[in-house]
């Protein structure tokens, strides 16, 4: 991940509804969530959710897949892990530290 990609991801997450959506998708795991279920959980209008998902999608943080009439949204764990790695790569003077190891292990488990 480079500075530009990290900035795009951080900008996308720097809004309350988008951060909440992304956190719900991370919590949902690889199964992700149907867009309608995500909208109900966030209690926001469909058009607003679409706009938020477009921003998360353009930052590479979410992926979607059509399943018949349903669109399923998933967190892109490779992007999330790359962002975490980018933010922590110089942690503890470049040596592996307990906090970055735990975050990476949690994310790789997904």
Protein Blocks (a to p, Z undefined) as FASTA:
>chain_A
ZZklmmmmmmmmmcfklmmmmmmmmmnomnopafklmmmmnopafklmmmmmmmmmmnop
accddehjaccddddfklmmmmmmmmmmmgghhpacfklmmmmmmmmmZZ
